[in-house]
Amino acid sequence: GNAMLVGSGGAGGVGGSSTDGGGAAGGAGGRGGNAGLLFGAPGTGGAGGFTFGTATGGSGGDGGTGGLFSDGGVGGSGGAGASGGAG
């Protein structure tokens, strides 16, 4: 559909979590929706996924693009990581 002149972007989805022992990274957060053509707050990027078994969490999503008279959205925070326990 056509973009509205004024509209707010939706928030990005949260990245998937990872709990395997191999330490796969959690999923990246989703991208926030774009603002309306002229006015409107864009969406916030989703948070990165939590991971267990590795120190690195998933990356946060990008914030949405702003309209002509509005700022860009806030990027999501990266997910937390938890290293595995002792063998």
C-alpha positions in Angstrom: 0.0 0.0 0.0 0.9 3.6 -0.2 2.8 5.3 2.6 0.8 7.6 4.9 1.9 11.2 5.3 1.9 10.8 9.0 2.5 7.5 10.7 4.6 5.7 13.3 6.8 2.8 12.5 6.4 -0.5 14.4 9.0 -1.8 16.7 11.5 -4.4 15.4 11.2 -8.0 16.7 13.4 -9.4 19.4 16.2 -11.7 18.1 16.0 -15.4 18.9 17.8 -16.9 21.9 20.4 -19.6 21.7 20.9 -22.1 24.5 23.0 -24.8 22.8 26.4 -25.8 24.2 28.1 -25.0 21.0 27.6 -21.3 21.6 25.8 -20.3 18.4 25.0 -16.6 18.4 21.5 -15.4 19.2 19.5 -13.9 16.4 19.7 -10.3 15.4 16.9 -8.0 16.4 14.4 -6.9 13.8 14.5 -3.6 12.0 12.1 -0.9 13.2 9.5 0.3 10.8 9.8 3.5 8.8 8.1 6.7 9.8 5.4 8.4 7.6 6.4 10.3 4.6 6.4 13.7 6.3 5.8 13.3 10.0 5.8 10.4 12.5 8.1 8.6 14.8 9.9 5.6 13.3 10.1 2.4 15.1 12.8 1.2 17.5 15.0 -1.7 16.4 14.5 -4.9 18.3 16.9 -6.2 20.9 19.4 -8.9 20.0 18.8 -12.4 21.2 20.2 -13.8 24.5 22.8 -16.5 24.1 24.0 -19.2 26.5 27.4 -20.9 25.9 29.0 -18.0 24.3 30.1 -14.5 25.4 28.4 -12.8 22.4 24.8 -12.0 22.2 22.8 -11.3 19.0 23.2 -7.8 17.5 20.4 -5.3 17.9 18.2 -4.3 15.0 18.4 -1.0 13.1 16.0 1.8 13.9 13.5 2.9 11.2 14.1 5.7 8.8 12.6 9.1 9.8 10.2 11.1 7.7 11.0 14.5 6.1 10.5 16.3 9.5 11.3 13.5 11.9 14.4 11.9 13.2 15.5 8.3 12.6 14.6 5.6 15.0 16.7 4.2 17.8 18.7 1.1 17.2 18.0 -1.9 19.4 20.4 -3.0 22.1 22.6 -6.1 21.6 21.6 -9.2 23.4 23.3 -10.5 26.5 25.8 -13.4 26.3 26.5 -16.0 29.0 29.6 -18.1 28.7 29.2 -21.8 29.5 29.9 -23.3 32.9 33.0 -25.3 33.8 33.3 -28.8 32.4 
